[in-house]
Amino acid sequence: MDICIGIVTVKRPFQQNLDTTMGSILDTLSKEQRSTLTLQVLFAQTNPADHPDYTQPWVSSIADHVLTYDHLDAPMSAIARLERHRDIHRKSLLDYRLALKSCYEKTDAQWIVILEDDVLAQRGWYENTMESLQKIVDWKQQGRIKDWLYLRLFYTEKFLGWNSEEWPKYLTYSLLTFIAVAGMIIVGRKRARSVRELATTHFLIVICFVFLPLLIGLFFLSGRVTMQPLKPGVHVMNRYGCCTQAMVFPRDKTLLLMEHLRKTGRQSISMAVDTAIEQLADENRFDRLVLVPSQMQHVGATSYKEDLKENDWSKPYRVHGAHGVWSMSFEEAYGD
């Protein structure tokens, strides 16, 4: 068995997307590919019957294992308390750990994929993922990357802009551009009469202090994703990776991650799952990798984590919260 996919699902405020997630994952798989994959679905509610899809016959027909807290010997009293107090972060840490545990204990899969229940898989996601994982294994053997924690199958470009903490680098390149342009004009004036006649002092001032700053400003206004897009393939993304919609973990890191999530859930300060995973990677200096373009797209417009009372549903274009978490690279690849 090569891959175990664990999906954690809860009842969402309006629309359930579990059918889209499961269907898109299995849609284009051959029989041979399907035989290498175990699909597990965890209905993460103390009363799973509250979930609209729990009693749907297609769930058990498609999934290899349909799980509830009872199947996983979960701490029901603690989970009920978390639900009652809407302690979403701690419950999410527990659910994520249970999904990892189920895949680890019920299968011998080399790779464990944890998905949220509101993603759409790219056509060819299986082939692209397996090829990328083999490439990562080769890189590790060649020493091109450090020990790694996960491969991200979904990322959102909203956090890959011009980050304020990198301003010294941006300033340096801007100054180098300024010096290079001014230098070429000055050298040209000295070596060629035709350039000297054109490149007057007034011309030099206008170019260097008007047009060049405007062009540099236009470069940054165009956005990093436009001017410096990630090329297709596997990349190290140790910072600004978001979110937990679709992640692949090697089997040998699963126990370490499970223990870290357990300890994090017992801390006095609650922490989101993605933050806890990044914390573990930072503490152990693990590399984090991403597959470009995204192999999964987030299609959920709302989240059970959001306070719906604070949302203004009268506006046609909501880009904050769950609605704002999506991948442009997925849409570009899908269009091809």
C-alpha positions in Angstrom: 0.0 0.0 0.0 1.5 3.3 -1.1 -0.9 6.0 0.1 -3.4 6.3 2.9 -5.7 9.3 2.6 -7.4 10.5 5.7 -10.3 13.0 5.4 -11.7 14.7 8.5 -15.2 15.9 7.9 -17.6 17.9 10.0 -21.0 19.4 9.3 -20.5 22.8 7.6 -22.8 25.8 7.9 -24.4 25.7 4.5 -23.0 23.3 1.8 -21.3 20.0 2.3 -18.4 19.3 -0.1 -17.4 15.8 1.0 -18.9 14.2 -2.2 -16.8 16.6 -4.4 -13.6 15.8 -2.4 -14.0 12.0 -2.5 -15.2 11.9 -6.1 -12.5 14.1 -7.5 -9.8 12.0 -5.7 -11.0 8.7 -7.2 -12.4 10.0 -10.5 -9.4 9.4 -12.9 -7.6 6.6 -11.0 -7.0 3.3 -12.8 -7.7 0.0 -11.0 -4.1 -0.4 -10.4 -3.7 3.0 -8.9 -6.9 2.6 -6.8 -5.4 -0.6 -5.4 -2.4 1.3 -4.0 -4.6 3.8 -2.1 -6.7 3.5 1.1 -9.4 6.1 1.6 -10.5 6.7 5.2 -13.2 9.2 6.2 -13.6 10.4 9.9 -16.9 11.9 10.8 -15.5 14.1 13.5 -18.6 14.7 15.6 -19.7 13.1 18.9 -23.0 12.4 17.2 -22.0 11.5 13.6 -25.6 11.3 12.6 -25.7 15.1 12.7 -23.6 15.1 9.6 -25.8 15.2 6.5 -23.6 12.7 4.7 -23.1 10.1 7.4 -26.1 8.0 6.4 -25.5 8.4 2.6 -24.9 5.0 1.0 -22.3 6.4 -1.4 -19.9 7.2 1.5 -19.4 3.5 2.5 -19.4 2.5 -1.2 -16.5 4.8 -2.0 -14.4 4.9 1.2 -12.4 1.9 2.4 -13.1 2.8 6.0 -15.8 5.1 7.4 -14.8 6.1 10.9 -16.3 7.7 14.0 -14.8 8.5 17.3 -16.0 5.2 18.6 -13.9 3.3 16.1 -10.8 5.2 17.2 -11.2 4.9 21.0 -11.2 8.7 21.2 -11.7 10.5 24.5 -15.4 11.2 24.1 -15.9 13.3 27.3 -13.0 15.6 26.3 -14.3 15.9 22.7 -17.8 16.7 24.0 -16.4 19.4 26.2 -14.4 20.9 23.3 -17.6 20.9 21.1 -19.6 22.5 23.8 -17.1 25.3 24.3 -16.4 25.6 20.6 -12.7 25.1 21.2 -12.1 24.7 17.5 -8.3 24.7 17.7 -7.9 22.0 20.3 -10.5 19.9 18.6 -8.9 20.3 15.2 -5.5 19.2 16.7 -7.2 16.1 18.1 -9.0 15.3 14.9 -5.9 15.7 12.8 -4.0 13.4 15.2 -6.7 10.8 15.0 -6.7 10.8 11.2 -2.9 10.3 11.2 -3.2 7.6 13.8 -5.8 5.7 11.8 -3.8 5.7 8.7 -0.6 4.8 10.6 -2.2 1.9 12.5 -4.7 0.5 9.9 -2.3 0.5 6.9 1.4 0.1 6.1 1.2 3.1 3.7 4.5 4.8 3.0 2.8 8.1 2.5 -0.1 9.6 4.6 -2.2 12.3 3.0 -4.5 14.3 5.2 -7.2 16.3 3.4 -9.9 18.6 4.6 -13.4 17.8 3.4 -13.8 20.8 1.0 -11.1 20.3 -1.6 -11.2 19.5 -5.3 -8.5 17.3 -6.7 -6.7 18.2 -10.0 -6.8 15.7 -12.8 -3.7 13.7 -12.7 -3.0 14.5 -9.0 -2.0 10.9 -8.3 0.6 10.7 -11.0 2.0 14.1 -10.2 2.1 13.4 -6.5 3.9 10.1 -6.8 6.4 11.4 -9.2 7.1 14.4 -6.9 7.5 12.1 -3.9 10.1 10.0 -5.8 11.9 13.1 -6.7 12.0 14.2 -3.1 13.3 10.8 -2.0 16.1 11.2 -4.6 16.9 14.7 -3.5 17.2 13.5 0.1 19.6 10.8 -0.9 21.7 13.3 -2.9 21.8 15.7 0.0 20.0 18.4 -1.9 17.4 18.9 0.9 17.5 18.4 4.6 15.2 16.0 6.4 11.6 17.0 5.5 8.3 16.9 7.2 5.7 17.3 4.4 4.8 17.9 0.8 2.1 20.5 0.4 -0.5 19.7 -2.4 -2.3 22.9 -1.8 -1.0 26.4 -1.2 -2.5 29.9 -1.5 -0.6 32.7 -3.2 -2.1 35.3 -0.9 0.9 34.9 1.5 3.6 34.8 -1.2 3.7 38.6 -1.9 6.4 41.1 -1.2 7.0 40.4 2.5 7.9 43.4 4.6 10.7 41.6 6.5 12.5 41.2 3.2 12.7 44.9 2.5 16.5 45.1 2.7 16.7 42.7 -0.3 14.2 44.6 -2.3 16.0 47.9 -1.5 19.3 46.4 -2.5 18.1 45.2 -5.9 16.3 48.5 -6.5 19.5 50.4 -5.8 21.6 48.0 -8.0 19.1 48.6 -10.8 19.4 52.4 -10.3 23.2 52.2 -10.4 23.3 49.9 -13.4 21.0 52.2 -15.5 22.8 55.4 -14.4 26.2 53.8 -15.0 25.3 52.7 -18.5 24.1 56.1 -19.4 27.2 57.8 -18.0 29.6 55.4 -19.7 27.7 55.7 -23.0 28.0 59.5 -22.8 31.8 59.2 -22.4 32.3 56.7 -25.2 29.9 57.8 -27.9 29.1 61.3 -29.2 25.6 60.3 -30.3 24.8 59.1 -26.8 26.3 62.3 -25.3 24.1 64.4 -27.5 21.0 62.5 -26.5 21.8 61.7 -22.8 22.0 65.2 -21.5 22.1 65.9 -17.8 18.4 66.7 -17.9 17.7 63.4 -19.6 19.7 61.5 -17.0 17.8 63.2 -14.2 14.4 62.4 -15.7 15.4 58.7 -16.4 16.9 58.0 -13.0 14.6 60.0 -10.8 11.3 59.8 -12.6 10.9 56.9 -15.0 13.1 54.4 -13.2 11.3 54.8 -9.8 8.0 54.5 -11.6 9.1 51.3 -13.3 10.4 49.9 -10.1 7.1 50.8 -8.4 5.1 49.2 -11.3 7.2 46.0 -10.8 6.2 45.8 -7.2 2.6 46.8 -7.8 2.3 44.0 -10.3 2.8 41.5 -7.5 5.3 38.8 -6.8 3.1 36.1 -8.2 3.0 38.0 -11.6 6.7 39.0 -11.7 8.3 36.0 -9.9 5.9 33.0 -10.2 6.9 29.6 -9.0 7.8 27.3 -11.8 6.0 23.9 -12.1 7.6 21.3 -10.0 8.7 20.7 -6.4 10.0 23.7 -4.3 11.2 24.2 -0.8 8.6 26.4 1.0 9.8 26.7 4.6 8.0 30.0 5.1 4.6 31.4 4.1 3.0 28.0 3.3 -0.7 27.9 3.9 -2.9 25.9 4.8 -3.8 22.4 5.9 -6.2 21.6 3.1 -3.9 18.9 1.6 -0.6 17.6 3.0 1.5 14.5 2.5 3.6 13.2 5.3 6.2 10.4 5.2 5.4 7.5 7.4 8.5 7.9 9.4 7.4 11.4 10.6 3.9 10.4 11.6 4.6 9.3 15.2 6.6 12.5 15.8 3.9 14.7 14.5 1.2 12.9 16.4 3.0 13.3 19.7 3.6 17.0 18.9 -0.1 17.6 18.2 -0.9 15.8 21.4 1.4 18.0 23.5 0.2 21.1 21.7 -3.4 20.3 22.5 -2.6 20.3 26.2 -1.0 23.7 26.3 -2.7 26.6 28.0 -2.7 28.6 24.8 -4.6 27.1 21.9 -2.9 26.8 18.5 -4.2 26.1 15.0 -3.1 22.9 13.3 -1.1 24.5 10.6 0.8 26.6 13.2 1.5 23.5 15.2 2.9 21.7 12.2 5.1 24.7 11.3 6.3 24.9 14.9 7.5 21.2 14.8 9.3 21.8 11.5 11.0 24.9 12.8 12.1 23.2 16.0 13.6 20.3 14.1 14.8 22.3 11.1 12.8 20.1 8.7 12.4 21.3 5.1 8.8 21.8 3.9 8.0 21.2 0.3 5.3 22.3 -2.1 4.1 20.9 -5.5 3.4 23.5 -8.1 0.8 23.9 -9.4 -1.5 23.0 -6.6 -3.0 19.5 -6.9 -6.0 20.5 -4.8 -8.2 23.5 -4.7 -10.1 24.8 -1.7 -13.8 25.0 -2.7 -15.4 25.7 0.7 -17.0 29.2 0.9 -17.5 28.9 4.6 -15.9 27.2 7.6 -17.3 25.9 10.8 -14.4 27.8 12.4 -15.8 31.1 11.3 -18.3 33.3 13.2 -21.0 33.6 10.7 -22.6 36.5 12.5 -19.6 38.6 11.7 -19.8 37.9 8.0 -21.5 40.3 5.7 -23.3 38.0 3.3 -24.8 41.0 1.3 -21.5 41.6 -0.4 -21.1 39.6 -3.6 -17.3 39.2 -3.4 -16.1 37.9 0.0 -12.3 37.3 0.0 -11.7 37.0 3.7 -11.9 33.9 5.9 -12.4 30.5 4.2 -13.6 32.1 1.0 -10.3 33.8 0.5 -8.2 30.6 0.7 -7.7 29.4 -2.8 -5.0 28.6 -5.3 -4.5 30.5 -8.6 -2.0 28.0 -9.8 -4.7 25.3 -9.7 -7.0 27.3 -11.8 -4.3 28.0 -14.4 -3.4 24.3 -14.6 -7.0 23.3 -14.8 -7.5 25.6 -17.7 -4.8 23.8 -19.7 
